[in-house]
Amino acid sequence: MSIRSIRLLSKMKHFFLDVDGCLLDGEYKATMDLDLFRAGIRQACEHDGVFHINSNRSLDSLREIRDMFGLNGSIVSENGILFYDPESGETKAGRAFSLFDRDKLVCLLTESNGEVIFVDT
C-alpha cells in the first residue's frame, strides 16, 4: 500500500462494505473471524469510523447482517432502491434510485454522511 493510500485511508471516516463475497461467502458464512472483525470495527468507531453496507439484498436481511457484524452505519439495499439511516430510522426510496446512478448515490450519501469518496478496488 502506498503512502498516499495510507494517508487517504487515515482521513476516511465512512466505509461501505459489500455483503456477498466480501462479508459473507457463497455459503452465507462470515469470511473472517467475527470476534476479530467486530473488535476492529469497535476500535475504528472509537476514531469516528462509520461502516455502512450495500447490497442487492432486502433491507430486512441487511439489518440482520449489520447487527451480526457490529456495523454502525447506513444501509443501501436492493441495488440502491432503498437507503436506510439508522440514526433517524428513516428509509428513503423512490424511482430516482431504481437504477444505479453514482452521482445520485453520492448526493444522497453526502447529504446523510458528509464527504463521500469512491475508491476503486
Solvent accessible surface area in square Angstrom, and as a share of the most:
residue,aa,sasa,rsa
1,M,168,0.75
2,S,62,0.40
3,I,114,0.58
4,R,185,0.67
5,S,38,0.25
6,I,94,0.48
7,R,154,0.56
8,L,49,0.24
9,L,70,0.35
10,S,78,0.51
11,K,152,0.65
12,M,31,0.14
13,K,84,0.36
14,H,47,0.21
15,F,49,0.20
16,F,65,0.27
17,L,36,0.18
18,D,68,0.35
19,V,0,0.00
20,D,63,0.33
21,G,69,0.66
22,C,57,0.34
23,L,2,0.01
24,L,6,0.03
25,D,54,0.28
26,G,75,0.72
27,E,124,0.56
28,Y,149,0.57
29,K,123,0.52
30,A,29,0.22
31,T,66,0.38
32,M,63,0.28
33,D,86,0.45
34,L,41,0.21
35,D,105,0.55
36,L,132,0.66
37,F,41,0.17
38,R,70,0.26
39,A,42,0.33
40,G,38,0.36
41,I,8,0.04
42,R,144,0.53
43,Q,114,0.51
44,A,31,0.24
45,C,41,0.24
46,E,138,0.62
47,H,127,0.56
48,D,100,0.52
49,G,5,0.05
50,V,34,0.19
51,F,23,0.10
52,H,2,0.01
53,I,0,0.00
54,N,54,0.28
55,S,13,0.09
56,N,94,0.48
57,R,49,0.18
58,S,53,0.34
59,L,18,0.09
60,D,94,0.49
61,S,31,0.20
62,L,0,0.00
63,R,88,0.32
64,E,124,0.56
65,I,11,0.06
66,R,38,0.14
67,D,100,0.52
68,M,68,0.30
69,F,0,0.00
70,G,36,0.35
71,L,9,0.05
72,N,58,0.30
73,G,3,0.03
74,S,5,0.03
75,I,0,0.00
76,V,8,0.05
77,S,0,0.00
78,E,61,0.27
79,N,100,0.51
80,G,14,0.13
81,I,63,0.32
82,L,33,0.16
83,F,4,0.02
84,Y,32,0.12
85,D,33,0.17
86,P,36,0.22
87,E,166,0.75
88,S,75,0.48
89,G,46,0.45
90,E,89,0.40
91,T,58,0.34
92,K,58,0.25
93,A,64,0.50
94,G,34,0.33
95,R,222,0.81
96,A,54,0.42
97,F,40,0.17
98,S,57,0.37
99,L,147,0.73
100,F,136,0.57
101,D,54,0.28
102,R,113,0.41
103,D,106,0.55
104,K,91,0.39
105,L,20,0.10
106,V,43,0.24
107,C,89,0.53
108,L,15,0.07
109,L,5,0.02
110,T,55,0.32
111,E,127,0.57
112,S,44,0.28
113,N,32,0.16
114,G,34,0.33
115,E,138,0.62
116,V,29,0.17
117,I,83,0.42
118,F,80,0.33
119,V,72,0.41
120,D,127,0.66
121,T,177,1.03
